[in-house]
């Protein structure tokens, strides 16, 4: 499980997301553009929901499955995860 401050979280979360998305797409990580919507990259809705579950497990969060549609790019999703992880950590303290 990871804990981060929002400011320092983007890079490692983006890296983690890129690896997961690349796996779902059966593509090398270097080919995943973090600024394109996941749907444009070819991630289908079943894989998107699975990714959401992985995010929940990795960062000990409870998320709505639509989070990957509300934050459609890896960059946007990473920012959201970072913020939620910090809020979760603060509420648990």
C-alpha positions as CSV (number, residue, x, y, z in Angstrom):
1,X,0.0,0.0,0.0
2,X,1.3,3.5,-0.8
3,X,0.9,6.8,1.0
4,X,1.9,10.1,-0.6
5,X,1.6,13.8,-0.3
6,X,-0.3,15.3,-3.3
7,X,2.7,17.3,-4.4
8,X,5.0,14.3,-4.6
9,X,2.5,11.7,-5.8
10,X,2.0,12.3,-9.5
11,X,5.1,10.6,-10.9
12,X,5.0,7.3,-9.1
13,X,1.2,7.0,-9.5
14,X,1.5,7.8,-13.2
15,X,4.2,5.2,-13.6
16,X,2.1,2.6,-11.8
17,X,-1.0,3.4,-13.9
18,X,1.1,3.3,-17.2
19,X,2.3,-0.2,-16.3
20,X,-1.2,-1.4,-15.6
21,X,-2.8,0.2,-18.7
22,X,0.0,-1.2,-20.8
23,X,-0.7,-4.6,-19.5
24,X,-4.4,-4.3,-20.3
25,X,-3.6,-3.1,-23.8
26,X,-0.9,-5.7,-24.3
27,X,1.5,-2.9,-25.3
28,X,4.8,-1.7,-24.0
29,X,4.6,1.0,-21.3
30,X,6.5,3.5,-23.4
31,X,3.7,3.5,-26.0
32,X,1.1,4.7,-23.4
33,X,0.3,8.4,-23.7
34,X,-0.6,9.7,-20.3
35,X,-2.5,12.7,-21.8
36,X,-4.9,10.7,-24.0
37,X,-8.2,9.4,-22.6
38,X,-8.1,5.8,-21.6
39,X,-10.9,5.0,-24.1
40,X,-8.8,6.5,-26.9
41,X,-5.9,4.3,-25.9
42,X,-8.2,1.3,-26.4
43,X,-9.0,0.5,-22.8
44,X,-12.5,-1.0,-22.7
45,X,-15.1,-0.5,-19.9
46,X,-14.4,-3.9,-18.4
47,X,-10.7,-3.2,-18.1
48,X,-11.4,0.3,-16.8
49,X,-13.5,-1.2,-14.0
50,X,-10.8,-3.7,-13.3
51,X,-8.2,-0.9,-13.2
52,X,-10.4,0.9,-10.7
53,X,-10.3,-2.2,-8.4
54,X,-6.6,-2.4,-8.7
55,X,-6.3,1.3,-7.7
56,X,-8.6,0.6,-4.7
57,X,-6.4,-2.3,-3.6
58,X,-3.1,-0.5,-4.1
59,X,-4.0,2.7,-2.3
60,X,-6.6,1.4,0.2
61,X,-9.3,3.5,-1.3
62,X,-13.0,3.0,-1.9
63,X,-13.9,4.5,-5.3
64,X,-16.9,4.6,-7.6
65,X,-16.2,2.5,-10.7
66,X,-16.9,5.6,-12.8
67,X,-13.7,7.3,-11.5
68,X,-11.9,6.3,-14.7
69,X,-14.5,8.0,-16.8
70,X,-14.6,11.1,-14.6
71,X,-10.8,11.4,-14.8
72,X,-10.3,10.0,-18.3
73,X,-6.5,10.4,-18.7
74,X,-3.7,8.7,-16.7
75,X,-2.4,12.2,-15.7
76,X,-5.9,13.3,-14.4
77,X,-6.5,9.9,-12.7
78,X,-3.1,10.1,-11.0
79,X,-3.9,13.6,-9.6
80,X,-7.2,12.3,-8.3
81,X,-5.7,9.2,-6.7
82,X,-3.0,11.4,-5.0
83,X,-5.6,13.7,-3.6
84,X,-7.8,10.8,-2.4
85,X,-4.9,9.0,-0.8
86,X,-3.9,12.1,1.2
87,X,-7.5,12.7,2.3
88,X,-7.8,9.0,3.3
89,X,-4.6,9.1,5.3
90,X,-5.6,12.3,7.0
91,X,-9.1,11.0,7.9
92,X,-7.5,7.8,9.3
93,X,-5.1,9.8,11.5
